[in-house]
Each structure stands twice: as C-alpha cells, then as structure tokens.
Amino acid sequence: MSPMPDAPKNDSGTVSHRLVEVSNGQALPGAAEYAAYYADPAGRQSAMRTLFNQAASQYDPVNLLFSLGSGGWYRRTRLRRSGLQRGDLVVDVAVGTGLLAREAIRLCGDVKAVIGVDVSEAMLAIAKAKLGIAVIQGTAEALPLASGIADFVTMGYALRHMADMRAALQEALRVLRPGGRIVLLEISAPGQRLHRLLMGAYIGGVLPVLSLLMTRDRRSRMLMRYHWRSIASFMPPAAVMLELENAGFSGVRCDSEFDLFRHYTASKMEN
Ligand SMILES: C[S@@+](CC[C@H](N)C(=O)[O-])C[C@H]1O[C@@H](n2cnc3c(N)ncnc32)[C@H](O)[C@@H]1O
C-alpha cells in the first residue's frame, strides 16, 4: 500500500470533512491500487472521487505542464469546431476544475450557459470558485438533470475514468435535446508500439517527476502516474465510436492529433 497522502484540503485551505470520512482509519489507495477498482463500477466511481478529491488542488498546475500551456486554446478550438456558439446551453460532464467549461463560457458568452457535473466535490468547489457556474455533484452514469435540456453535452478527458461508459453515453443522449451534440475530448494511447513506448516513458515517467519538482506535492506525481495508466488501458478510438453508435448517437466522428489526442463528436437524432 502506498503511504498515506497529506490530508486533503479544499480550496479555502480547510481539511475536507467528507474526505476525512472517506479515508476514515485506513490509508487511502495510491495510483497503483486504482487498477484494482476497475472491475467494480461502484468502487470505481468512489475511487475516482477519492483520487480527484485528493489531487484537486494540483490538477491545474499538472495540466499546465502536460499541455505546455496550450490546454485552453486546444479545448476552445475543438468546441468551436464542434459548432458551439452563443445561445447554446452546455452540460459539461466531469467538469473538474472547469478547464473545458471556461472555454465553453467564452464561446457561449454567458456564465449561465454552462452547468458542471462531477463526482468530486473538491474539483467542483474549484470550478465554482473560478468560474461562478452552476455545479452539481453527481455521476455521469446517472446525471441529476432533466431530459432534453441541453444543446451540447461536453466531456473533457473523463471518458476513460467512467465506471460504466455505456450508461454515461446514454445519459448524455437523454439530457440532449433532439439535434443536440455531444463533444468528447480524450487521450488514447498511440496505435504504433514505438510511439506508445515513447509516450509511456514521457507521460508516465518524466512528467510525474517534473510535476513533483514543480509543485513539491506528491499528489501531483500520483495524478500524473494515474493518467498514463488510465490512457494506456483505455479502449482504441474505433471502439469508442462504436460505443457512441450503440448508445444511439448518429453522425459519429473522431478527429485525432499526433495519434494521441482524440476529438469525438456525434448528434442526437431529430424527432
Ligand atoms: C481529468 S479530469 C477532467 C476535468 C475537465 N473536464 C478538463 O477538461 O480538464 C476528470 C474528471 O472526471 C471526474 N469523474 C470521474 N469519474 C466520474 C463519474 N463517473 N462521473 C462524474 N465525474 C467523474 C473526476 O472527478 C474529474 O474531475
């Protein structure tokens, strides 16, 4: 078992009571242990909540390092290409600290146009403090929202964390209005073995060490190590496209950059 991480703090600097309950009397699992939860959907949701609650304060700096500062631009151009515009209502599933939601607000021109949902209360607290958007704690697999309300459902870098991807996609379809669109940004391992090895060494080996040096916080190293594990074990793009079709989406499409960054779009059929 990995050593117990530092007591998690929320963005106001106080220890999160809910997290203390989660860790109650036992060491919280480290990144390696998360793989053990993958077979059990409920366990996986709770493991994700624990991981992201622990690492919430480190998420933005780690992301900055990972994207070399291009994360905001990348998210915004992908949303724009998907047709997001003023007047649209967006449900950003797995909103995290709000990095994708922030770009959606820029394109929609209204902070009230974006609703964020996430399983982690620590991530939601940061998104709310940064952006002032409406946030709801809940899971992608059972969205706490009415049917047919959204013009867009967006999900950034969270599909590979889902406990039940099919349920999450069906829920996205349910909350979309007819003709509404889903936009999924995700990373999946390169198809070529050599590229996969190089990416694994960089994202899973070099970046965790750089994250630790930059933040001097072991939680950032844990988060980065977990990232590569989840990327390496995630399904290939063709399988994600099939999942979207099986969930009932039409016009499914995937654009890739560097055989690593994937941008999936699909629509809910008009009645
Ligand atoms: C890598 S972060 C992505 C944050 C943000 N979308 C972005 O673009 O940076 C993944 C988020 O997914 C959330 N998450 C993981 N499993 C979830 C689930 N089943 N339902 C809702 N949120 C989930 C985590 O709490 C975390 O905030």
The ligand as a MOL file (V3000), in Angstrom:
LIG
                    3D

  0  0  0     0  0            999 V3000
M  V30 BEGIN CTAB
M  V30 COUNTS 27 29 0 0 0
M  V30 BEGIN ATOM
M  V30 1 C -9.1730 14.5680 -15.8880 0
M  V30 2 S -10.4660 15.4180 -15.0440 0 CHG=1
M  V30 3 C -11.1650 16.3620 -16.3570 0
M  V30 4 C -11.6280 17.7260 -15.9720 0
M  V30 5 C -12.0810 18.6510 -17.1040 0
M  V30 6 N -13.1580 18.1080 -17.8610 0
M  V30 7 C -10.9590 19.0880 -18.0330 0
M  V30 8 O -11.1870 19.2140 -19.2370 0
M  V30 9 O -9.8530 19.3540 -17.5550 0 CHG=-1
M  V30 10 C -11.6190 14.0870 -14.8770 0
M  V30 11 C -12.8260 14.4200 -14.0090 0
M  V30 12 O -13.7660 13.3370 -14.1220 0
M  V30 13 C -14.4300 13.2140 -12.8750 0
M  V30 14 N -15.0940 11.9000 -12.8610 0
M  V30 15 C -14.5020 10.6840 -12.8710 0
M  V30 16 N -15.4300 9.7240 -12.9090 0
M  V30 17 C -16.6470 10.3600 -12.9230 0
M  V30 18 C -18.0000 9.9050 -12.9970 0
M  V30 19 N -18.2920 8.6080 -13.0560 0
M  V30 20 N -18.9980 10.8310 -13.0110 0
M  V30 21 C -18.7090 12.1540 -12.9520 0
M  V30 22 N -17.4500 12.6440 -12.8790 0
M  V30 23 C -16.4360 11.7500 -12.8910 0
M  V30 24 C -13.3240 13.4060 -11.8650 0
M  V30 25 O -13.8040 13.7200 -10.5920 0
M  V30 26 C -12.5160 14.5410 -12.5150 0
M  V30 27 O -12.9370 15.7970 -12.0430 0
M  V30 END ATOM
M  V30 BEGIN BOND
M  V30 1 1 1 2
M  V30 2 1 2 3
M  V30 3 1 2 10
M  V30 4 1 3 4
M  V30 5 1 4 5
M  V30 6 1 5 6
M  V30 7 1 5 7
M  V30 8 2 7 8
M  V30 9 1 7 9
M  V30 10 1 10 11
M  V30 11 1 11 12
M  V30 12 1 11 26
M  V30 13 1 12 13
M  V30 14 1 13 14
M  V30 15 1 13 24
M  V30 16 1 14 15
M  V30 17 1 14 23
M  V30 18 2 15 16
M  V30 19 1 16 17
M  V30 20 1 17 18
M  V30 21 2 17 23
M  V30 22 1 18 19
M  V30 23 2 18 20
M  V30 24 1 20 21
M  V30 25 2 21 22
M  V30 26 1 22 23
M  V30 27 1 24 25
M  V30 28 1 24 26
M  V30 29 1 26 27
M  V30 END BOND
M  V30 END CTAB
M  END
